[in-house]
Amino acid sequence: MKKLALIVLVCLWLAGCGSKQTIVLLPDLDGHVGEVTVSSEDGRTATLTEANQALTGTSKVTTLSDAEVQSEFGAAMAAQPDPTARFILYFLSDSSRLTDDSMKLIPTIIESWRARSSNDVSIIGHTDTLGEKQYNYDLSVRRAKKVRDLLVKAGLPDDIIEMTSHGEENPLIPTPDNKSEPRNRRVEVLVR
């Protein structure tokens, strides 16, 4: 899936000869820049594709310096949430047993949750493509439940967790069917 994330600031400038709308394209929280096409009522269009490109009342695209963006929109940008913390925990083959390295991430996930005062945590289970689809789906559910149970035992409230499972769909590393791939035997934890 193509990630199309962008942040656009639209502000009314009340200075000068009247109000006019300014649109600025900013990178998303992960640093990626998307694209936005702006159309006016009279049919003019302009497309913004680079960070800090701006459009104010005309179809002429300009690029603002970081200082200009900060000066005009710093307060709005400061109100943005922290980027999502993403953790990937790996499992032994055909098992809901975490690898030793992944087991060590449980306290780090708890620290991230506490630091953000988060009430929005997602746990997504996955498998590789080795075996039958239904079996892999069931295994991904068991893996997600295992991580949920470990996080709840470590102090995470159960009622803020959204748990889903994808089985062998959405592999981290695309492989042919019936292929063992350790990096696809995983649970992703997102702390927002």
C-alpha atoms as an extended CHARMM CRD file, in Angstrom:
* protein
*
       192  EXT
         1         1  MET       CA              0.0000000000        0.0000000000        0.0000000000  PROA      1               0.0000000000
         2         2  LYS       CA              1.3760000000        3.3000000000       -1.0110000000  PROA      2               0.0000000000
         3         3  LYS       CA              1.7060000000        5.5670000000        1.9010000000  PROA      3               0.0000000000
         4         4  LEU       CA              0.1630000000        8.8680000000        1.1050000000  PROA      4               0.0000000000
         5         5  ALA       CA              0.5200000000       10.8830000000        4.2180000000  PROA      5               0.0000000000
         6         6  LEU       CA              0.7760000000       14.5730000000        4.2970000000  PROA      6               0.0000000000
         7         7  ILE       CA              0.1650000000       17.4230000000        6.5230000000  PROA      7               0.0000000000
         8         8  VAL       CA             -1.3150000000       20.5450000000        5.1070000000  PROA      8               0.0000000000
         9         9  LEU       CA             -1.7030000000       23.6970000000        7.0580000000  PROA      9               0.0000000000
        10        10  VAL       CA             -4.4630000000       25.9510000000        5.9440000000  PROA      10              0.0000000000
        11        11  CYS       CA             -4.5790000000       29.2840000000        7.6350000000  PROA      11              0.0000000000
        12        12  LEU       CA             -6.4660000000       32.4620000000        7.1390000000  PROA      12              0.0000000000
        13        13  TRP       CA             -4.1690000000       35.4140000000        6.9810000000  PROA      13              0.0000000000
        14        14  LEU       CA             -5.9530000000       38.4060000000        8.3060000000  PROA      14              0.0000000000
        15        15  ALA       CA             -3.2040000000       40.8810000000        7.5480000000  PROA      15              0.0000000000
        16        16  GLY       CA             -2.8300000000       43.1060000000        4.4960000000  PROA      16              0.0000000000
        17        17  CYS       CA             -5.7080000000       43.8530000000        2.1490000000  PROA      17              0.0000000000
        18        18  GLY       CA             -8.0190000000       41.1770000000        3.5130000000  PROA      18              0.0000000000
        19        19  SER       CA             -8.1320000000       37.5310000000        4.3630000000  PROA      19              0.0000000000
        20        20  LYS       CA             -6.6520000000       34.9550000000        2.0230000000  PROA      20              0.0000000000
        21        21  GLN       CA             -6.0470000000       31.2820000000        2.3990000000  PROA      21              0.0000000000
        22        22  THR       CA             -2.5390000000       29.8270000000        2.5760000000  PROA      22              0.0000000000
        23        23  ILE       CA             -1.8540000000       26.1510000000        2.0180000000  PROA      23              0.0000000000
        24        24  VAL       CA              1.5260000000       24.7260000000        3.0460000000  PROA      24              0.0000000000
        25        25  LEU       CA              2.6480000000       21.1520000000        2.4380000000  PROA      25              0.0000000000
        26        26  LEU       CA              4.6140000000       19.7280000000        5.3730000000  PROA      26              0.0000000000
        27        27  PRO       CA              6.2140000000       16.3130000000        5.8670000000  PROA      27              0.0000000000
        28        28  ASP       CA              4.1970000000       13.8410000000        7.9020000000  PROA      28              0.0000000000
        29        29  LEU       CA              5.3490000000       12.6940000000       11.3260000000  PROA      29              0.0000000000
        30        30  ASP       CA              7.6250000000       10.0980000000        9.7130000000  PROA      30              0.0000000000
        31        31  GLY       CA              9.2770000000       12.6950000000        7.4280000000  PROA      31              0.0000000000
        32        32  HSD       CA              7.5080000000       11.6290000000        4.2390000000  PROA      32              0.0000000000
        33        33  VAL       CA              6.0570000000       14.2490000000        1.9220000000  PROA      33              0.0000000000
        34        34  GLY       CA              2.8730000000       13.5170000000        0.0350000000  PROA      34              0.0000000000
        35        35  GLU       CA              1.2000000000       15.5910000000       -2.6090000000  PROA      35              0.0000000000
        36        36  VAL       CA             -1.7800000000       17.9230000000       -2.6710000000  PROA      36              0.0000000000
        37        37  THR       CA             -3.5270000000       19.5270000000       -5.6290000000  PROA      37              0.0000000000
        38        38  VAL       CA             -5.4090000000       22.7380000000       -4.9500000000  PROA      38              0.0000000000
        39        39  SER       CA             -8.1890000000       23.9890000000       -7.2470000000  PROA      39              0.0000000000
        40        40  SER       CA             -9.6470000000       27.4710000000       -7.1530000000  PROA      40              0.0000000000
        41        41  GLU       CA            -13.2420000000       28.3870000000       -7.9170000000  PROA      41              0.0000000000
        42        42  ASP       CA            -12.1630000000       29.7840000000      -11.3040000000  PROA      42              0.0000000000
        43        43  GLY       CA            -10.6170000000       26.4540000000      -12.3230000000  PROA      43              0.0000000000
        44        44  ARG       CA             -6.9250000000       27.1540000000      -11.6960000000  PROA      44              0.0000000000
        45        45  THR       CA             -4.9900000000       24.3100000000      -10.1100000000  PROA      45              0.0000000000
        46        46  ALA       CA             -1.5970000000       23.9610000000       -8.4870000000  PROA      46              0.0000000000
        47        47  THR       CA              0.0930000000       20.8900000000       -7.1090000000  PROA      47              0.0000000000
        48        48  LEU       CA              2.3790000000       20.9410000000       -4.0710000000  PROA      48              0.0000000000
        49        49  THR       CA              4.8910000000       18.0740000000       -3.9920000000  PROA      49              0.0000000000
        50        50  GLU       CA              7.8100000000       19.2460000000       -1.8370000000  PROA      50              0.0000000000
        51        51  ALA       CA              8.1520000000       20.1010000000        1.8260000000  PROA      51              0.0000000000
        52        52  ASN       CA              7.2810000000       23.7210000000        2.6970000000  PROA      52              0.0000000000
        53        53  GLN       CA              5.7700000000       24.5070000000       -0.6810000000  PROA      53              0.0000000000
        54        54  ALA       CA              3.0250000000       27.0640000000       -0.2400000000  PROA      54              0.0000000000
        55        55  LEU       CA              0.1640000000       28.5390000000       -2.1640000000  PROA      55              0.0000000000
        56        56  THR       CA             -1.4150000000       31.8400000000       -1.1480000000  PROA      56              0.0000000000
        57        57  GLY       CA             -4.3950000000       33.1340000000       -3.0570000000  PROA      57              0.0000000000
        58        58  THR       CA             -2.8990000000       32.5260000000       -6.5210000000  PROA      58              0.0000000000
        59        59  SER       CA             -1.7090000000       29.5390000000       -8.5110000000  PROA      59              0.0000000000
        60        60  LYS       CA              1.9400000000       30.5370000000       -7.9610000000  PROA      60              0.0000000000
        61        61  VAL       CA              3.7460000000       28.0150000000       -5.7810000000  PROA      61              0.0000000000
        62        62  THR       CA              6.4820000000       29.2990000000       -3.4740000000  PROA      62              0.0000000000
        63        63  THR       CA              8.7130000000       27.5490000000       -0.9800000000  PROA      63              0.0000000000
        64        64  LEU       CA              8.8860000000       28.8290000000        2.5740000000  PROA      64              0.0000000000
        65        65  SER       CA             12.0470000000       28.5460000000        4.6370000000  PROA      65              0.0000000000
        66        66  ASP       CA             11.9260000000       26.4230000000        7.7800000000  PROA      66              0.0000000000
        67        67  ALA       CA             12.0950000000       29.6750000000        9.7990000000  PROA      67              0.0000000000
        68        68  GLU       CA              9.0860000000       31.1090000000        7.9540000000  PROA      68              0.0000000000
        69        69  VAL       CA              7.0870000000       27.9270000000        8.4920000000  PROA      69              0.0000000000
        70        70  GLN       CA              8.0140000000       27.9210000000       12.1660000000  PROA      70              0.0000000000
        71        71  SER       CA              7.1930000000       31.6120000000       12.5650000000  PROA      71              0.0000000000
        72        72  GLU       CA              3.7730000000       31.3600000000       10.9330000000  PROA      72              0.0000000000
        73        73  PHE       CA              2.6760000000       27.8800000000       11.9780000000  PROA      73              0.0000000000
        74        74  GLY       CA              4.8620000000       26.9150000000       14.9560000000  PROA      74              0.0000000000
        75        75  ALA       CA              2.0070000000       26.9060000000       17.4360000000  PROA      75              0.0000000000
        76        76  ALA       CA             -0.1370000000       24.6690000000       15.2220000000  PROA      76              0.0000000000
        77        77  MET       CA              2.7900000000       22.3350000000       14.5770000000  PROA      77              0.0000000000
        78        78  ALA       CA              3.5510000000       22.1030000000       18.2990000000  PROA      78              0.0000000000
        79        79  ALA       CA              0.0350000000       20.8050000000       18.8470000000  PROA      79              0.0000000000
        80        80  GLN       CA              0.7150000000       17.7230000000       16.7040000000  PROA      80              0.0000000000
        81        81  PRO       CA              0.8230000000       14.3950000000       18.5330000000  PROA      81              0.0000000000
        82        82  ASP       CA              4.0430000000       12.4600000000       18.9330000000  PROA      82              0.0000000000
        83        83  PRO       CA              4.7160000000       10.0350000000       16.0880000000  PROA      83              0.0000000000
        84        84  THR       CA              3.3720000000        6.5470000000       16.6110000000  PROA      84              0.0000000000
        85        85  ALA       CA              5.8520000000        4.2660000000       18.3650000000  PROA      85              0.0000000000
        86        86  ARG       CA              6.0890000000        1.0040000000       16.4320000000  PROA      86              0.0000000000
        87        87  PHE       CA              7.5080000000       -2.2150000000       17.8280000000  PROA      87              0.0000000000
        88        88  ILE       CA              7.9540000000       -5.5200000000       16.0050000000  PROA      88              0.0000000000
        89        89  LEU       CA              8.1970000000       -8.6900000000       18.0600000000  PROA      89              0.0000000000
        90        90  TYR       CA              9.2730000000      -11.9550000000       16.4320000000  PROA      90              0.0000000000
        91        91  PHE       CA              8.2750000000      -15.5550000000       17.1860000000  PROA      91              0.0000000000
        92        92  LEU       CA              9.7760000000      -18.9790000000       16.9080000000  PROA      92              0.0000000000
        93        93  SER       CA              8.5590000000      -21.0480000000       13.9530000000  PROA      93              0.0000000000
        94        94  ASP       CA              5.0350000000      -22.4920000000       14.2510000000  PROA      94              0.0000000000
        95        95  SER       CA              4.7510000000      -21.1070000000       17.7600000000  PROA      95              0.0000000000
        96        96  SER       CA              3.3460000000      -18.3190000000       19.8860000000  PROA      96              0.0000000000
        97        97  ARG       CA              6.6480000000      -18.2130000000       21.7840000000  PROA      97              0.0000000000
        98        98  LEU       CA              8.5470000000      -14.9360000000       21.4290000000  PROA      98              0.0000000000
        99        99  THR       CA             12.2270000000      -14.8910000000       20.5840000000  PROA      99              0.0000000000
       100       100  ASP       CA             14.4490000000      -13.8760000000       23.4990000000  PROA      100             0.0000000000
       101       101  ASP       CA             15.2560000000      -10.5020000000       21.8910000000  PROA      101             0.0000000000
       102       102  SER       CA             11.5840000000       -9.7410000000       21.3410000000  PROA      102             0.0000000000
       103       103  MET       CA             10.7020000000      -10.6900000000       24.9130000000  PROA      103             0.0000000000
       104       104  LYS       CA             13.0880000000       -7.9480000000       26.0350000000  PROA      104             0.0000000000
       105       105  LEU       CA             10.9560000000       -5.3440000000       24.2070000000  PROA      105             0.0000000000
       106       106  ILE       CA              7.9660000000       -5.7310000000       26.5340000000  PROA      106             0.0000000000
       107       107  PRO       CA              9.3390000000       -3.2560000000       29.1510000000  PROA      107             0.0000000000
       108       108  THR       CA             10.2470000000       -0.8000000000       26.3650000000  PROA      108             0.0000000000
       109       109  ILE       CA              6.6760000000       -0.9090000000       25.0500000000  PROA      109             0.0000000000
       110       110  ILE       CA              5.3640000000       -0.2610000000       28.5590000000  PROA      110             0.0000000000
       111       111  GLU       CA              7.7650000000        2.6910000000       28.9440000000  PROA      111             0.0000000000
       112       112  SER       CA              6.5730000000        4.1350000000       25.6360000000  PROA      112             0.0000000000
       113       113  TRP       CA              2.9360000000        3.7940000000       26.6890000000  PROA      113             0.0000000000
       114       114  ARG       CA              3.5990000000        5.5040000000       30.0150000000  PROA      114             0.0000000000
       115       115  ALA       CA              5.6820000000        8.3090000000       28.4730000000  PROA      115             0.0000000000
       116       116  ARG       CA              2.8620000000        9.1600000000       26.0770000000  PROA      116             0.0000000000
       117       117  SER       CA              0.0280000000        8.6510000000       28.5550000000  PROA      117             0.0000000000
       118       118  SER       CA             -1.4480000000        6.7300000000       25.6640000000  PROA      118             0.0000000000
       119       119  ASN       CA             -4.9090000000        5.2340000000       25.6010000000  PROA      119             0.0000000000
       120       120  ASP       CA             -4.5650000000        3.8460000000       22.0710000000  PROA      120             0.0000000000
       121       121  VAL       CA             -2.4870000000        0.6920000000       21.5440000000  PROA      121             0.0000000000
       122       122  SER       CA             -2.8450000000       -1.6860000000       18.6090000000  PROA      122             0.0000000000
       123       123  ILE       CA             -1.5500000000       -5.2530000000       18.4710000000  PROA      123             0.0000000000
       124       124  ILE       CA             -1.4720000000       -6.9230000000       15.0520000000  PROA      124             0.0000000000
       125       125  GLY       CA             -0.5840000000      -10.5990000000       14.6410000000  PROA      125             0.0000000000
       126       126  HSD       CA              1.0850000000      -12.0820000000       11.5410000000  PROA      126             0.0000000000
       127       127  THR       CA              2.6280000000      -15.3220000000       10.2800000000  PROA      127             0.0000000000
       128       128  ASP       CA              4.7750000000      -16.3930000000        7.3840000000  PROA      128             0.0000000000
       129       129  THR       CA              3.1690000000      -18.3310000000        4.5030000000  PROA      129             0.0000000000
       130       130  LEU       CA              4.3060000000      -21.7740000000        5.6420000000  PROA      130             0.0000000000
       131       131  GLY       CA              1.1830000000      -23.9180000000        6.1460000000  PROA      131             0.0000000000
       132       132  GLU       CA             -2.5390000000      -23.5000000000        5.5310000000  PROA      132             0.0000000000
       133       133  LYS       CA             -4.1480000000      -20.0460000000        5.5560000000  PROA      133             0.0000000000
       134       134  GLN       CA             -6.6840000000      -20.8440000000        8.2860000000  PROA      134             0.0000000000
       135       135  TYR       CA             -3.9970000000      -22.3790000000       10.4880000000  PROA      135             0.0000000000
       136       136  ASN       CA             -1.8390000000      -19.3110000000        9.9960000000  PROA      136             0.0000000000
       137       137  TYR       CA             -4.7140000000      -16.9930000000       10.8120000000  PROA      137             0.0000000000
       138       138  ASP       CA             -5.3600000000      -18.8920000000       14.0410000000  PROA      138             0.0000000000
       139       139  LEU       CA             -1.6340000000      -18.7940000000       14.8540000000  PROA      139             0.0000000000
       140       140  SER       CA             -1.5350000000      -15.0300000000       14.2880000000  PROA      140             0.0000000000
       141       141  VAL       CA             -4.4630000000      -14.6500000000       16.7050000000  PROA      141             0.0000000000
       142       142  ARG       CA             -2.6020000000      -16.7020000000       19.3340000000  PROA      142             0.0000000000
       143       143  ARG       CA              0.5030000000      -14.5620000000       18.8460000000  PROA      143             0.0000000000
       144       144  ALA       CA             -1.4420000000      -11.3250000000       19.2200000000  PROA      144             0.0000000000
       145       145  LYS       CA             -3.1690000000      -12.6530000000       22.3550000000  PROA      145             0.0000000000
       146       146  LYS       CA              0.2010000000      -13.7160000000       23.7720000000  PROA      146             0.0000000000
       147       147  VAL       CA              1.6090000000      -10.2060000000       23.3860000000  PROA      147             0.0000000000
       148       148  ARG       CA             -1.6040000000       -8.6550000000       24.7460000000  PROA      148             0.0000000000
       149       149  ASP       CA             -1.4210000000      -10.9170000000       27.8140000000  PROA      149             0.0000000000
       150       150  LEU       CA              2.2400000000      -10.0090000000       28.4120000000  PROA      150             0.0000000000
       151       151  LEU       CA              1.5240000000       -6.2830000000       28.1140000000  PROA      151             0.0000000000
       152       152  VAL       CA             -1.5290000000       -6.4780000000       30.3960000000  PROA      152             0.0000000000
       153       153  LYS       CA              0.5040000000       -8.4410000000       32.9400000000  PROA      153             0.0000000000
       154       154  ALA       CA              3.1310000000       -5.6620000000       32.7840000000  PROA      154             0.0000000000
       155       155  GLY       CA              0.5050000000       -2.9990000000       33.5410000000  PROA      155             0.0000000000
       156       156  LEU       CA             -1.1180000000       -1.9820000000       30.2510000000  PROA      156             0.0000000000
       157       157  PRO       CA             -4.9110000000       -1.6570000000       30.6530000000  PROA      157             0.0000000000
       158       158  ASP       CA             -6.7160000000       -4.2680000000       28.5880000000  PROA      158             0.0000000000
       159       159  ASP       CA             -9.4540000000       -1.8290000000       27.5470000000  PROA      159             0.0000000000
       160       160  ILE       CA             -7.1080000000        0.4390000000       25.5470000000  PROA      160             0.0000000000
       161       161  ILE       CA             -5.8320000000       -2.3900000000       23.3520000000  PROA      161             0.0000000000
       162       162  GLU       CA             -7.1990000000       -3.0120000000       19.8680000000  PROA      162             0.0000000000
       163       163  MET       CA             -6.1530000000       -6.4370000000       18.6780000000  PROA      163             0.0000000000
       164       164  THR       CA             -6.3040000000       -7.7170000000       15.0900000000  PROA      164             0.0000000000
       165       165  SER       CA             -4.7100000000      -10.5620000000       13.1860000000  PROA      165             0.0000000000
       166       166  HSD       CA             -3.8030000000      -10.8650000000        9.5390000000  PROA      166             0.0000000000
       167       167  GLY       CA             -2.5760000000      -14.4480000000        9.3340000000  PROA      167             0.0000000000
       168       168  GLU       CA             -0.2180000000      -14.7520000000        6.3880000000  PROA      168             0.0000000000
       169       169  GLU       CA             -1.6300000000      -11.6330000000        4.7010000000  PROA      169             0.0000000000
       170       170  ASN       CA              0.3980000000       -8.3980000000        4.7720000000  PROA      170             0.0000000000
       171       171  PRO       CA              3.8300000000       -9.9870000000        5.0840000000  PROA      171             0.0000000000
       172       172  LEU       CA              6.7300000000       -7.7570000000        6.0270000000  PROA      172             0.0000000000
       173       173  ILE       CA              8.8290000000       -9.6600000000        3.4830000000  PROA      173             0.0000000000
       174       174  PRO       CA              6.8500000000      -10.8490000000        0.4350000000  PROA      174             0.0000000000
       175       175  THR       CA              7.4520000000      -14.5400000000       -0.2630000000  PROA      175             0.0000000000
       176       176  PRO       CA              5.9220000000      -17.2920000000       -2.3610000000  PROA      176             0.0000000000
       177       177  ASP       CA              3.3020000000      -19.4590000000       -0.6830000000  PROA      177             0.0000000000
       178       178  ASN       CA              4.4950000000      -22.1010000000        1.7730000000  PROA      178             0.0000000000
       179       179  LYS       CA              7.7840000000      -20.2870000000        2.5070000000  PROA      179             0.0000000000
       180       180  SER       CA              9.3030000000      -19.9780000000        5.9570000000  PROA      180             0.0000000000
       181       181  GLU       CA             10.3640000000      -16.3810000000        6.6550000000  PROA      181             0.0000000000
       182       182  PRO       CA             11.3130000000      -15.4580000000       10.2430000000  PROA      182             0.0000000000
       183       183  ARG       CA             10.6810000000      -11.7310000000        9.7000000000  PROA      183             0.0000000000
       184       184  ASN       CA              7.0420000000      -12.4390000000        8.8490000000  PROA      184             0.0000000000
       185       185  ARG       CA              6.4670000000      -14.3520000000       12.1070000000  PROA      185             0.0000000000
       186       186  ARG       CA              5.6930000000      -11.2340000000       14.0510000000  PROA      186             0.0000000000
       187       187  VAL       CA              3.3740000000       -9.0760000000       16.0820000000  PROA      187             0.0000000000
       188       188  GLU       CA              3.3980000000       -5.3430000000       15.5570000000  PROA      188             0.0000000000
       189       189  VAL       CA              2.5700000000       -3.0890000000       18.4840000000  PROA      189             0.0000000000
       190       190  LEU       CA              1.6220000000        0.5120000000       17.7830000000  PROA      190             0.0000000000
       191       191  VAL       CA              1.5010000000        3.0040000000       20.6350000000  PROA      191             0.0000000000
       192       192  ARG       CA             -0.1880000000        6.2670000000       19.6510000000  PROA      192             0.0000000000
